[in-house]
Amino acid sequence: MLRILQFLYNLRSFLLFILLEVIAIWLLVANNSPQGAAFFNSSNAVAGSILETQSDVRDFFSLAEANKALVMENSRLLEQLNSLKIEPDSIELDLDSTLSAQFEFKGARVISNSLRFAQNHLTLSKGSLDGIKPGMGIFNEAGVVGRVKSVSKNYSVGISLLNNDLLISSIIKSTGDFGTINWNGKDSQKAKLLYVPRHVQAQIGDTVVTSGYSAVFPKNINIGVISNIIQSGDPNYLDIEVSLTTDFSKISYVYLVENTQANELDTLYQKSEIPDEF
């Protein structure tokens, strides 16, 4: 305590100078309108800048919660939008809604994601307690991401599109021709569009989207853009390379989609002895 008092005593002249300066400024501002207005305008600007910086810092640390809320809201809106875009198979009959595939959407955060293997997976922050089920499709705002493989109470593991075991039913959007997307295990931004007949007039730059033929994804979710068409020796099919629209190195939040009639379709395929590749 003695040292503190001694330190203040040594600074007595400087402290007295500061006190007198403050008193002088206060008297100047209080008794002169122009100087007073200029002082308060400047102080307001400084205070506003400090408050804005404080708000920016607070908002930065709350981005995770904000993103989580946005994903939840977007999944709800996607479900509503999908229910409004049901395409009937006849213009003469009013179809009952149960005849059209219904999809439900949920949001989740990616907590783990691999890129360097031939069979990559991702882990999501939602599980069975949140309604996540094996077989649900995974996508984000850019395009297809993968498919749910297994689920625990609070987490789920999905097969990434960057997994050479995963096949995605797809079509070339401009022509409507059917094919199958499969990753070749090499470039994380490229995949192959398989089983497209050689007579198809595919062009570089054509968009490839989900076909809606499988029970996993609705129609028209982006997959990629045709980047190369190779004249291979196969007499039946084109060798098509697709640049994926999803950047798998930057996935943070995803949507999960469930076809509520998937079990019925699977049962029907089994009875008909039709293999379900997707």
KAKAZI-V595144 format. One record per helix or strand. SS is the DSSP state (hx for helix, st for strand). FROM is the first residue (numbers start at 1). TO is the last residue. If there is no record, write none. Layout:
BEGIN
ss=SS from=FROM to=TO
ss=SS from=FROM to=TO
END
This chain:
BEGIN
ss=hx from=2 to=10
ss=hx from=12 to=31
ss=hx from=33 to=61
ss=hx from=63 to=84
ss=hx from=97 to=99
ss=st from=103 to=113
ss=st from=119 to=124
ss=hx from=128 to=130
ss=st from=137 to=139
ss=st from=144 to=151
ss=st from=156 to=163
ss=st from=168 to=172
ss=st from=178 to=182
ss=st from=190 to=194
ss=st from=197 to=197
ss=st from=207 to=210
ss=st from=222 to=230
ss=st from=237 to=237
ss=st from=239 to=244
ss=hx from=248 to=250
ss=st from=253 to=259
ss=hx from=262 to=271
END
